[in-house]
């Protein structure tokens, strides 16, 4: 697990809520605490969609909303004169992107063995933190996937000009 403290909160929140930096991630869950607690389960409710949309979701293996689809609502909840008391946003790498990343491990871990690769973003006590997480369907003794995901996230933050320090 990689734990990072965001050092430039304004830039980070602009990229998270207004920019496109995190748009390709799936939203696993979000909780925003202001005068109320807003909780969002990112799982798609397929009954909501028409047949064509349902077929597209099935063919693309999408089970969660994209962050870009939900972030306008999240932003509408937090914008204003007061910062939220806290928020927690869990983003997930799509299975297709995870499979492409796994190719770097030369086949030692198959995409079918991985449940998810996660970014846990938390704002609390006037600080923003990001921790990485991996979830496997089966136990594997090595830490290759954890190290690969941590390196990817560190590179992702660097490529996107996000200022962080390890905690």
C-alpha positions in Angstrom: 0.0 0.0 0.0 1.3 3.4 -1.0 0.1 6.3 1.2 0.5 9.8 -0.1 -0.4 13.2 1.3 -1.5 15.8 -1.3 0.6 18.9 -0.9 -1.3 21.2 -3.3 -4.9 20.7 -2.3 -6.3 23.4 -4.6 -4.7 22.0 -7.7 -5.6 18.4 -6.7 -9.3 19.2 -6.1 -9.5 21.2 -9.3 -8.1 18.2 -11.3 -10.4 15.8 -9.4 -13.6 17.7 -9.6 -13.2 20.0 -12.6 -10.5 18.5 -14.8 -10.2 15.2 -16.7 -7.3 13.7 -14.8 -9.4 11.0 -13.1 -12.2 10.7 -15.6 -11.3 7.2 -16.9 -11.5 5.6 -13.4 -14.6 3.9 -12.2 -16.3 5.2 -9.1 -16.6 2.5 -6.6 -18.0 4.6 -3.8 -18.1 8.2 -2.5 -19.1 9.8 0.7 -19.2 13.6 1.2 -19.9 15.2 4.5 -21.2 18.7 4.6 -24.3 19.7 6.5 -25.5 16.3 5.4 -23.9 13.0 4.5 -24.1 12.2 0.9 -23.3 8.5 0.0 -22.9 7.2 -3.5 -22.6 3.6 -4.5 -20.9 3.6 -7.9 -22.5 0.3 -9.0 -24.6 0.7 -12.1 -28.3 -0.2 -11.8 -28.8 -1.8 -15.2 -32.6 -1.8 -14.9 -32.4 2.0 -15.3 -31.0 1.8 -18.8 -32.8 0.9 -22.1 -31.9 -2.3 -24.0 -29.2 -0.7 -26.2 -27.5 0.9 -23.2 -27.7 -2.4 -21.3 -26.2 -4.3 -24.2 -23.3 -1.8 -24.3 -22.7 -2.1 -20.6 -22.6 -5.8 -20.8 -20.3 -5.9 -23.9 -17.9 -3.4 -22.2 -18.1 -5.3 -18.9 -19.0 -2.0 -17.1 -20.5 -2.5 -13.7 -19.6 0.9 -12.2 -20.2 4.5 -13.2 -17.2 6.4 -14.6 -15.9 9.1 -12.3 -16.6 11.7 -15.1 -20.3 10.7 -15.0 -20.7 11.3 -11.2 -18.2 14.1 -10.4 -20.5 16.9 -11.5 -23.0 15.8 -8.7 -20.1 15.5 -6.2 -18.8 18.9 -7.1 -22.3 20.4 -6.7 -22.4 19.1 -3.2 -19.0 20.5 -2.1 -18.8 23.8 -4.0 -19.6 26.9 -2.0 -18.0 29.1 0.6 -17.3 26.3 3.1 -15.1 23.3 2.5 -16.8 19.9 3.2 -16.1 18.5 6.7 -14.8 15.4 4.9 -15.0 13.2 1.8 -13.9 9.8 0.8 -13.9 8.8 -2.8 -12.8 5.3 -3.9 -11.8 5.1 -7.6 -11.2 1.8 -9.3 -9.0 1.0 -12.4 -11.2 -0.5 -15.1 -10.6 -4.3 -15.7 -9.4 -3.5 -19.2 -6.8 -1.1 -18.0 -5.8 -3.4 -15.2 -5.3 -6.3 -17.7 -3.1 -4.1 -19.8 -1.1 -3.1 -16.7 -0.8 -6.8 -15.7 1.0 -7.6 -18.9 4.1 -5.9 -17.4 4.3 -8.9 -15.0 4.9 -11.3 -17.8 1.8 -13.4 -17.1 2.6 -14.2 -13.4 -0.8 -12.8 -12.5 -3.9 -13.2 -14.8 -6.6 -10.5 -14.9 -9.1 -13.2 -13.7 -7.2 -13.3 -10.4 -7.6 -9.6 -9.7 -10.8 -8.1 -8.2 -9.6 -4.5 -8.4 -6.9 -1.8 -8.3 -8.1 1.1 -6.1 -7.3 4.7 -5.2 -8.8 5.7 -1.9 -9.0 9.5 -1.7 -9.8 11.0 1.7 -10.2 14.6 2.9 -10.2 14.8 6.7 -8.7 17.2 9.2 -8.1 19.7 6.4 -5.7 17.3 4.6 -6.1 15.1 1.5 -4.6 11.6 1.4 -4.4 9.0 -1.3 -3.8 5.3 -0.5 -3.5 2.6 -3.0 -5.1 -0.8 -2.7 -5.3 -4.1 -4.5 -7.9 -6.9 -4.2 -7.3 -10.4 -5.3 -9.8 -13.2 -5.9 -7.2 -15.7 -4.7 -4.3 -15.5 -2.3 -0.9 -15.0 -3.9 2.2 -14.9 -1.7 4.1 -12.3 -3.6 3.7 -8.5 -3.7 4.3 -8.0 -7.4 0.9 -6.6 -8.1 1.0 -4.2 -5.1 4.4 -2.9 -6.2 3.3 -2.6 -9.9 0.1 -0.6 -8.8 2.1 1.6 -6.4 4.6 2.4 -9.2 1.8 3.1 -11.7 0.1 5.5 -9.3 3.3 7.3 -8.4 4.0 7.7 -12.2 0.4 8.8 -12.8 0.6 11.5 -10.1 3.9 12.7 -11.5 2.7 12.7 -15.2 -0.3 14.8 -14.1 1.6 17.3 -12.1 0.0 16.3 -8.8 2.1 17.3 -5.8 2.4 14.6 -3.2 4.7 13.4 -0.4 4.9 9.9 0.9 3.4 9.4 4.4 
